[in-house]
Amino acid sequence: MSQTRGRYDFYIGLVLAMSSSIFIGGSFILKKKGLLRLARKGSMRAGQGGHAYLKEWLWWAGLLSMGAGEVANFAAYAFAPATLVTPLGALSVLVSAILSSYFLNEKLNLHGKIGCLLSILGSTVMVIHAPQEEEVETLNEMSHKLGDPGFVVFATLVVIVSLILIFVVGPRHGQTNILVYITICSVIGALSVSCVKGLGITIKELFAGKPVLKHPLSWILLLSLIVCVSTQINYLNRALDIFNTSIVTPIYYVFFTTSVLTCSAILFKEWQHMAADDIIGTFSGFLTIIVGIFLLHAFKDVSFTLANLPVSLRKEERAANGTLLGTYDCFNHDEESPTCAGEVQSPESLAARRNGSLAAF
């Protein structure tokens, strides 16, 4: 009977986790459409500091969708193991990328798709190999954890970095660099997750009949959560308003996941008893994330799809046979066009090309 019940709970958690990803992925699209509608009306854009989106019902639909997704994600942890629920959060990136191509006419090139896949894969590997957190059952234990010198230093650094990004870097580079606003959301998000963890313990103790409302930490956590979430929403809206949704979503997911893992490791001392394979897996996942972020960010303006690969390969083959055709020289030209018709390469030019010399081009 208990085994049947455990399997039933497993499937409930699986459905809740997948539903969470769908709701959260769709929320980005709804918010973006609301921001675009406001831009067409001539309202001050969120990227310029405007808050007209608070009067737009599509934006509120996106916010409610994200809220429903977060509630479903929180409930999923009560039924299924964390090693299942947390990696499935990556599905929201795929949902957002697919929906944005249909409803926002945003294009994600081949490099972006590979980078998105690598980012999800790396984050999943990191989560799978992350050690289990220490159990914290009471608000007093949580208070002791929050007062640990390591976490105090971490939280102080997060606040200082956030303030520098908000008041110094943001006004200068926020409109042109996608990482500025997303970094603000991510590092603040690490603190908000810690607040949610503490408030979850508070709610459990409240239902147990303990006088937790008299504990000052309960109200400190609630106030901190409100400030953190408000800051996250504000700067995530700015990022969505300025940059492509298919780029914002995966980068935000990777940065946020990395920040939360780091905060949890410091707060709950998760890394003290790691096995060698977990250490290797964690660093491998992190390196994979870096490669994925590079592909997403460095090649986002390059028009390159799978349909271009056969043409590119044929040009390389002709170049190897003695025809002067660079890979990108005639990228958007017809194969029979005069500009691609073929000047014969000299042996010296071919040798230089094989050796990586730019003179061959």
N, C-alpha and C positions, 0 to 999 in steps of 0.2 A: 504493500500500500504506500509506504514512504517513498519507494523508488518511482512508483507511478506519479505520485505527487511532485517529486523532484523533477521529473520529465515535463510535467504540466507547467510548473513554474518556469522551467527553462524556455519553453516555447512562448510563454507570456512575456518574459524578459526580451526574447528575440524580437517579437512583434513590436514591443514598446520602443526598443532601440532603433529599429528600422523606421518606425513612425516618426520618431524624434528627428532622424536625419532628413526625412521628407519635409517635415514642417520647417526645420531650420533652413534647409536649402531653399525652399520656396519663399521664406521670409525675405531673403536677400533680393529676390526678384520683385516682390511686391513693394518693398521699400524703394528700390531703384526706379520702378515705374512711377511711384508717387513723386519722387524727386524730379524725374524728367517732366512730369506733368506740370509741376510748379515752375520749372525752368521755362517751359513754353508760355506760361502765363506772365512771365517777367518778374516773378517774385525773387527776392534775394536768396541766392543759393546757399545750401548748407555749407558748401566748401568755402564760402565767403563769410561765414559766421551767422547766417540767417537761421531763423527757427520757424519759418512759415510752414514747414512740414508737419507741425503740430496740428494744423487745420486740415490736413489732407487725409481722407479716409483710407486711401490705399496704404499710406505709411503706417497708419494705426493697424490695418489688417496685417501688415508685415510684422509689426511689433507683437500683436496677439499670436501670430503664427510662431514666432520665435519663442514666446512665452510657453505656448503649448508644447513646443518641441523640448524645451528645457525641463518642463514638468514631466513629460514622458521619459526623458533621459534619466531624471532623478528616480522615477518610479522603477525603471528597468533595473537599477542596481539592487532593488529589494528582491528581485526574482532571479536574475541571472548573474553569473560571475563577472567581475570587472574586466577580466581578460577577453570577454566577449563584447561587453557593452561599449567600452572605451574605443577600441579600434573601429567599431561600426559608426562612430561619429564621423569618420572620414567620408562616409557615403554622402553627407551633406554637401561636400565639395563637388562630387560628381553630379548630384541633383542640381545644384546651382549652375554649374557649367553647361549642362544639357538644356535646362530651362532658359538660360540667358541666350543661347543660340536660337531658340524658337521664338521667344517673346520679346527679346531686346535687340535682336539682330546683331549680336556681338559675336565676333569670330575669334576662335582660339586655334592658332596654327599648330603645326606638327610638334614644334619645339615645346609649345605651351602644354599640349596634351601629354607629351612624355614627361615634362617637368611636373605636371599635376599628378601623374601616376607615381612618379618617384617620390614626391612629397608625401603622398598618402602612404606609400609603401614604407618609407623611412619612419614616419610617425607611428605606424602600426608596429613595426619592429621594436621601436623604443618602448612602446607601451607593453608589448608582450614580455620583454626582458626586464622591465622595471620591477624592483623588489616590492614585496607587500609592505604597506604602511603599518606603523605601530597602532595598536588599538587604543582609542581614546573614548572613554565611556561617560565621563562626567565633565561638567563645565569647569570644575576646579583643575582637572587634568589639562584641559584645553588652555586654561589661563597659564598654567605652568609652561606649556609648550610655547605659547606666544611670548612669554617673558624670557625665553632662551636667548643668550647673547648672539648666537648665530643668526636666528631669525630677526632679531632686532636690527642687526647690521644689514641684513638683506632688505627688510622693509624700508629702512632709512635710505638705502641706495635706490630702491625703486621709486620712492617719493622724490628724491633729488633728481634722478634721471627724467622722470615724468615732468617735473616742473621746468627743467631745462628745455625739454622737447616742446612743451606747451608754449612757453613764453619767449624762448630764444630761437630755437630751430624752426618751429612750426610756422611763424609768420614769414620767415625768409624762404624756406624750402618746402613747406607743406603742400603747395600747389603743384610742384613739379616732381617731388620724390615720394613714391608710393609708400616707402618704408616708414616715413615719419609718423603719420597718423596711425598706421597699423601697429607700430611699436608701442605707442601710447596705450592703445586698446589692450594690447597683449600683456604688458607688464602690470598694468592696473588690474587686468583680469585675473592675474595670479593671486593678488590680494583679495579680490572679490570671491574667488573659490574658497580661500581660507575662511572668509567670513561666512559663507554658506555652510561650510563644514561645522563651524562653531554654532551657527543658528540651528542646524539640524540636531545637534546634541541638546541645545536648549529646548527645542520642541519636544524631544523624547523625554527629557526630564520633567517638562511641564505636564505632559500626559501621565507621568508617573506620580504626580502629586507633589513634586518638590518645589520650593519657593524660588525658582530661578529668576523670576521677574524682579526680585530684590537685588539680584547680583548685577553690579554695574557693568560687567563684561557683556551681558546680554544686549544692553542698549548701545554700548560702544560698537559691538559687531553690527547691529542693525543700522546705525548711523553710517558706519564705514561702508557697509554694503550699498546703501543708497547713493553715497558720494561716488563710489567706484563704478557702479552700474550707470549712473548718469553721465560720468565722464566717458565711459566706453561707448554708450549710445551716441553721444555728441560727435566723437571723433571717428567712429565707424561710419556715421552718416556722411561726414565730410569726405572720407575715403571713397565711399560708394558714389558720391555725387561727382567726384572728379575723375576717377579712374574706372577702367573696365571691370565689370563684376567678376568675369571669369578669372581675372588676375587677383583681385582683392580677396576673394573667398579662400583660395588655397593658401595664399601667403598668410592671411589672418589665422587660418586653422593651424598651420605649422608653427607660427610664432606663439600663438596662444597655448598650444599643447606643450611646447618646449618650456614656456614660462611656468605653466602649472606644474609640470614634472619637476622643475628646479625648485620651486617653492615648496612642494610637497616633500621633496628629498631633504630640504633643510629643516622644515617644520617637524616632520615625523621621523627623521633619521632613518630613511629607507635604505640607504646605501651602505650601511655598516657591515652587512653580512652577505654581500653579493658574491655569487659564484663567478668563475672566470668566463664561462660562456655568456652570462648575463652582461658582464662588462664589455666583452667583445660585441655582443649584439646591440648594446646601447650605443656604443661609438659608431658601429656600422650604420645603424639607423640615422644617427645624427649627420654623418657624412653624406648619406643618401639624400637627406633633407637639403643639405647645402647645395648639392648638385641640382636637385629639383628646383630650388629657388633661383639658381643661376640661369637655368633654362627658361624659367617663367619670366624672369626680369630682363635678361640680356637680349632675348630674341623676340620680344613681344611685338615689335613693329616689322618683323620680317615676314613677308608673304610666302609661306612655304607649306605645302600639303603633301599628302601621299600621292596625289595625282602628278606632282612634279617629279617624283623619283624616277620613273622610267625614262623621261626625257633627260634628266641629269645623268643617269647611268649610261645612256646611249652616247651622250656627248663625251663622257669620260672615255668610253670605249674607242670612239673615233680619234680622240686626242692621243690615246696610247698607240694607235695605228699610224700616227704621223700627221694628223690634222690639228691645226691650231684652234682648238675650241676649249675655252676655259669653262669651268663648271657654272659660273654665274654670269659669264659674258653675254650669253644669249638666252638667259633664264626665261624671259617672257616673250621670246621671239619664236616664230615658226621654224621648224627644222630645215625647211627649204629656202629660208630667206637669204638674201645676198650677204647680209652681215654675218651669217653663220655658215656660209657656203664652204669655207675651209681654205685657209692658207696653210701650206705645208710647213710643219715645224722642222727645224733643224735638229740634228742629234744633240747639239750642245743645249738647245732649248729644252728638249725632252729630259736630258740629264739634270738640268737645273730644276725642272719641275719636280722630278722624283726626289731631289734633295731638299725640296721645300723653299727654293729661292723665289722671291716675288718677281724677279726679273723675267721669269718664264711666262708671266701673265702680261 
